[in-house]
Each structure stands twice: as structure tokens, then as C-alpha cells.
Amino acid sequence: MDTLLLYTTSGCHLCDLAETVLAEAQQSSSPDSIRFVVRKVEISDDPELVARYGVRIPVIRMLDRSRDLGWPFGATELANYLLMARPSA
């Protein structure tokens, strides 16, 4: 199962919306849906993450991938990102 990092910080209402999009995608029963777990990353704990994502959060990134997806995104953008971020078979 893939791990999806969610770069976030406390009090971020857009991050709450992103979590909802991710939770809905995780509950999808579509046979072609990509399974993933979400690991929240608090950016305020790391000055480098604040510099990189501070004005962009929420941002998601598949673990071990360089490409990320910043807000705004919905179910379609998330599905496209997951498909593109996966290694070729």
C-alpha cells in the first residue's frame, strides 16, 4: 500500500478540506482505485518544510517521490496524481 504524505499545520482549514478529500478517496470501493495510507507531516516543526510548503499547504506527496500536488485538489486531481506518481510497471 502506498504512503501519501500530507503536509499540514494546525489551524489550517484548507488542510481539513484536503483531509476530507483524502478520506473519501480511501473509502472508495472502485476496483481500480489506488489504495494508500495518509501520514500527516506538521511543517511548523521544521524550518525547511515551512520554507518549502508554508504558503502552499495543504500539499500531498507520495512517499519516495519528488512530485507533489498542492491545494486546491479534488477527487479527480488526486486520482490523476496517484496514477502519475506510481512507478511504471
N, C-alpha and C positions, 0 to 999 in steps of 0.2 A: 504494500500500500504506500502511496506517495505521501510525503510530508509537505504541507504548504505552510510557509511562514507568513504570519500576519503582523506587519509592523504597525504598532499602535501606541497610544499613550492614554493615560487615564483622563476622563472627561471629554473624550473625543466623540462627539455624536455621530460623525461620519463613520468612525470605526465601528460603532454599534450597528449602523446600517450595513456595513460590509460584513460583519459577523452574521447578520441575518441572511444575506445572500449566500454566504458560505454554508451556513447550517441547512438552508433549503436545498442546496446542491448536494450536500452529504446525504440527505434523506431521499433523494431522487431514486426511484425504482426502475429507471430506464435501463435496459440491458447493456446499452453502450456507454453508460455514464462511467466516468473515471472516479475510482474510489481514492479518497485522501483523508488525512487527519490534519487538523489545524494546530499549529503551535504559535501562540501569541508571543511576540517579541516587544517588550517595553523599550521604546527608543530612548526615553529620558535617562536610562541607566548608563548610556554610552554616548559620549560626546560625538564620536564618529557617526553613529547612527542618527543623531539629531541633525548633524550637518548634512547627511545624505538624504534623510527622509522627512525632516522636520516640517517642511511646507508641503509635502506630498502625501502624507498619511491620510487615509489608510493605503498601504501598499502590500501586495502579496507577491511572494516569490517561492517557487518550488525549490525545496532544499537541493543544494548542489547544482543550481542553475544560476546563471548570471542575469538572465532576462527577468524583469519584474512587470507587474501590472499595477498601475496607480489608479486611484479613485478619480472619476466615477466608473464603476463597472457593475453590470448586472449579470444575470444568468448566462446570457449568450456570450458576452465578453469573457466571462470566467471559463466557460466550456471551451472556447477558442484558445484561450491562454493555456489551459491544461493540455489540450491536444498538441499545441505547438511546442510546449515546454518539455514534452516527453521525448526521450531519446528515440531515434529511429529503430525499428525492429529489424 
